[in-house]
C-alpha cells in the first residue's frame, strides 16, 4: 500500500510538473497560479450512516497550498490542471461507534479546473479533483471533491481567493486489519476558504 501511495504521489507531481514546464519560458502561452488558503472545514458521516445518533463529526482549521496551470489562455476561458496539498488541525471531534479522531488531516489532490473571466480582474473557476488523504495515519482514503472559486485581483498578479468545496471519500485502504478495503463510515468533507495567490503569465493581465 505504501508503494501505491508513493506511486500516486509521484505520478501527480510528474504530470503537474511536465504541464507547467512545457513552454514555461514563454509566459504568453502558459499561466501559473500559485495560491495559499486558510480554511474552516468539517467532516461528517451523516451522509453515509442512517442513524443520526451514530454520526461522527469533526471540525477544524486547515491550510492549503496549490498550483493551477493553464496553456494558451488568450481565449478567455480554459481548462487546465490543478493540484494542492492540505493540512488540517481539528479543534472538535465527536462520535461514539465511529470517530474521526483528533490527528491532523493530510490530503493531496489533483485534477482538472475550468477558469473563466466574466468581469475585469475577477476570475471564476471550478475544479474537479481526485483526493488521497488520511485522518488517522492507519489508513489511506480515496475520494472526489468539487470546488468552485472566485479570484479577485488587486493588480496584474496578486489576487484574493474565496473558495467552497465539497468532497466525499468512496474507499478506505487500512494498513492493518481483516479487510483490504472498506466502504462504510467514510466521511464527507466541507470547506470554506479565504486566501491569496500570485499569478505568472499573460492571462492575469
SULURKA-V846061 format. One record per helix or strand of 2 or more residues. SS is the DSSP state (H for helix, E for strand). FROM is the first residue (numbers start at 0). TO is the last residue. If there is no record, write none. Layout:
BEGIN
{{SS/FROM/TO} {SS/FROM/TO}}
END
This chain:
BEGIN
{{H/1/20} {E/29/43} {H/51/53} {E/56/70} {H/72/74} {E/76/93} {E/104/118} {E/121/133} {E/138/152} {E/157/173} {E/187/199}}
END
